[in-house]
Amino acid sequence: MAVTNGGVTLWQGRVLPAFRKHAAGLRGLAVVLSLLLAALACLHAYSVNFNHIYRTGPYLSDTGWYIGLLRQVDILLADPPTIGSNSYFNVHFSPVFVVLSVVRAVFDADLLGFGFWFFAGVSMLVVIAPLALAALTPERSDRPLLMLIAGFGCVAWAMSKFVGGFFGYPHPETIYGFLAPVGFVLVMRGHRVAGALLLAALLLFREDMGFHIFSFAFLTYLWLKISKGDPVLARRCLVLSVAVFVYSLAALYIQKHYFVADNALARIYLGSPPLAHLNAAYLWQSLSAYVTERPAMAILPAVCVIMAICFREPAYLIGAVAVAPWVMLNAIAIAPAARSLSLYYAFPLLLTAVWPLVASTLLARRNRRTQQLAAFALFALLAFWFTSSVPRNSMADLRDLAAQIQSGPDRSQTSLFADLLLKASAAEGDKVFASAATASLTGLQIAPKQLLDGQTLVAIDRPDTVVTFFPGEHGFSDFGMRLLFANRNTLQFGNTPILIAYDRDDDIRLFRQGAAAAGVPLHPASLLGTLMRGVSSVTATRDGRFVAEHPTSGTIAYGPYLNLPKGRYHFEATVETTACAANPCIMNIIIMARGQEVSRTAVQVEAGAKTQIGQDIAIDTDEAGQRYENAVLATSPWTGQLSGLRLTRLAD
């Protein structure tokens, strides 16, 4: 560049190349940061899935169901024994599990490890999908900034209850919401092979996946035709719409005519007789609850509407209109989970979160760059808004991520336990029982009668039975109490959280032999101490009382952690019972230290009355820094309130 005045050169230089060099460095830095953020989001998704399967246990039987489908190459996808003797195609036509089972067999991969990486991989693909959309924007110069914004969004959405919550209730359907738009944009931008492969993979997950893709692809085609938009895009949209719709029709035909298809439409949505439960009040209650109780149900579509108004681009409405039929179908559903769009039923709504990115990339006709920047910024801000309700937990998860991975349970030991559980259950099927979580580790391959549930409670009361479980397992408290009062021995399997409760050493010889052969130690464990760590503490009131607000069968209630020297103590508590299965109720006052029981004293409580418990207790151990906690356990089910737990040291 040269600046002249009256023919005299005042300054001369080459600014543009230097500027370009500087800008290139900034763009490179933005790309690197965005990739680091995406890696952080993937680590978070990895951690959630790792905790679900290895640390807290895959309590959800569906997790074991999916793992079980990978156990062998079976073109008809026979269900695991615990589920039944039918085909998974009765529930969903999902050929993807046939493909995955072949891959697992070819590589001879560990069943549990392969299942874990399947769930973790799905979660990771979901959280980094927005980054792929940013990389596909037409203007190269804008990509680094948009990728950086999308990277922040990836992390926030991974930590949000709306997206991250799906990972705690893992179902492969959640892969649709963010990845279907990526495949759609790939096809529209001319990357036909990559886009077609991605969309084809999605179609293999469920028979109705084509209908979900059709909803926004065909609406985009109509919009382009009405608005006289790009004819090439319109033609591609039409071809895609027809292809996915025909596939889903074919998949439904195969399922209905060649398998005993589950009538989910009647069982979950329409009821029997159809729509007998439906009236105006029912529909209004469902729709209003989406706004008051599940704001995401209203906010995400509302953003599409706001973008359409602000930029005068009706194409932004496509995302909201595309999911409207699904929302209305669930609003009339007879099943509570579907009606409330809880669990994984809200997965199509992810489309509304990401659709503004698609519309600003493909369909914006004016101020495209402004629209793209606004869409990506709003996408990230929405993610942080959904994360704001749990910021402390989310940041704690990120801080502890490295520590969790380093100190986590040994995955090979967990897989070894699953193999030993299968062998023991096959050899002694009338003695070995497994909780939902430990059964899921095997792919639900144990017999249904060996699954720990309400029907097996009588069986596990026998002294010769062996029960395996995760201590913090969802819904385990009642089973844990039955085991506790049977005074069974308890072993922890290696450095996993898995516990084995038994009475006679000979009953667990297969576990001992298998663990010894692999060099895995079996540690003596306290069942009570483990269960106490797995339940919530009582509530501390302003005046210092400790209240158990929802006591159930075998209630465990913490008192404060205390450092107690050796000596005699007086224990006090107030019990108000509204009902008790036995009269009087027997409650045990227990002092624990380092997971071991120090003392236990039984007291009687009158049913339907307010009883003041007072009992002297002697503590004989005296170790420096020893921390104690107190508990009250009832031997039979009761309802009421437990308050005023207090330990007072008596004079020597």
SULURKA-V478658 format. One line per field, one symbol per residue. ss: DSSP state (~ for helix, > for strand, _ for the rest). phi: phi as a letter, one per 40 degrees, with the letter a starting at -180 (. if undefined). burial: b if it has 9 or more other ideal C-beta (glycine too) atoms within 8 Angstrom, else e. A space follows every 50 residues. Layout:
ss: ???
phi: ???
burial: ???
This chain:
ss: _>>>>__>>>>>__~~~~~~~~~~~~~~~~~~~~~~~~~~~~~~~~~~~~ ~~~~~_____~~~~~~~~~________>________>~~~_____~~~~~ ~~~~~~~___~~~~~~~~~~~~~~~~~~~~~~~~~____~~~~~~~~~~~ ~~~~~~~~~_~~~~~~~~___~~~~~~~~~~~~~~~~~___~~~~~~~~~ ~~~_____~~~~~~~~~~~~~~~~~~____~~~~~~~~~~~~~~~~~~~~ ~~~~~~~~_____~~~~~~~_________~~~~~~~~~~~~~___~~~~~ ~~~~~~~~~~~__~~~~~~~~~~~~~~~~~~____~~~~_______~~~~ ~~~~~~~~~~~~_____~~~~~~~~~~~~~~~~~~~~~~~~~~~~~~~~_ ~~~~~~~___~~~~~~~~~~~~~~~~~____>>>_~~~~~~______~~~ >__~~~~~~~_____>>>>>______~~~~~~~~~___>>>>>____>>> >>__~~~~~~~~~~~~~____>>>__~~~~~~~_____>>_____>>>__ ___________>>___>>>>>>>>>>>>>>____>>>>>>>>>__>>>>> >>>>>____>>>>>>>>>>_______>>>>>>>>___>>>>>>>>>>>>_ __
phi: .bbbaggcccaaabcdcccccccccccccccccccccccccccccccccc cccbccgcdccccccccccccacbcbfcccdccibcbccccacbcdcccc cccccccfcddccccccccccdccccccddcccccccccdcccdcccccc cccdccccccccccccccbcbcdcccdccccccccdcccgcccccccccc cccccacccccccddccccccccccccfcdccccccccccdcccccdccc cccccccbbccccccccbbcgacdgcccacccccccccccccbbddcbcc ccccccccccbfbddccddccccddccccccccccdccccfcfbccdccd dccbcdcccccbbcbafdccccccccccdccccccccccbcccccccccc dcccccbcdcccccccddcccccccccbccbcbbcdccccccgfcccdcc ccaccbcccccccccbbbacccccgcdcccccccccfccbbccfbcccbb babbcccbccccccccccgccbccbcccccccccbccccccccgcbbccb cbdgdbbcbccbcbccibbbcbabbbbcaacbbccbbbcbbbafgbccaa bcbbbccgbcbccaacbbbccabcgcbbbbabbbcbcabibbagcabbcc cc
burial: eeeeeeeeeeeeeeeeeeeeeeeeebbbebbebbbbbbebbbbbbbbbbb bbbbbbbbbbbebbbbbbbbbeeeeebebbbbbeebbbbbeebbebbbbb bbbbbeeeeebbbbbbebbbebbbbbbbbbbbbbebbeeeebbbbbbbbb bbbbbbbbbbebbbbbbebbbbbbbbbbbbbbbbbbbbbeeeeebbebbe bbbbbbbbbbbbbbbbbbbbbebbbeeebeeebbebbbebbeebbbbbbe bbebbeeebeeeeeebebbbbeeeeeeeeeebbeebbebbbeebebbbbb bbbbbebbeebebebbbbbbebbbebbebbbbbbbeebbbbeebbbbbbb bbbbbbbbbbbbbbeeebeebbbbbbbbbbebbbebbeebeeebeebbee beebbeebbbbebbbbbbbbbbbbbeebbebbbbbbbbbbbbbbbbbeeb bbeeebbebbeeeebbbbbbbbbeebbbbbbbbbebebebbbbbebbbbb bbbeeebbebbbebbeeeebebeebbbbbbbbbbeeebebbeeebbbbee bbbbbbbbbeebebeebbbbbbbbbbbebbebebbbbbbbbbbebebbbe bebebbbeeebebebebebeeeeeebbbbbbbbbbbbbbbbbbebebebb ee
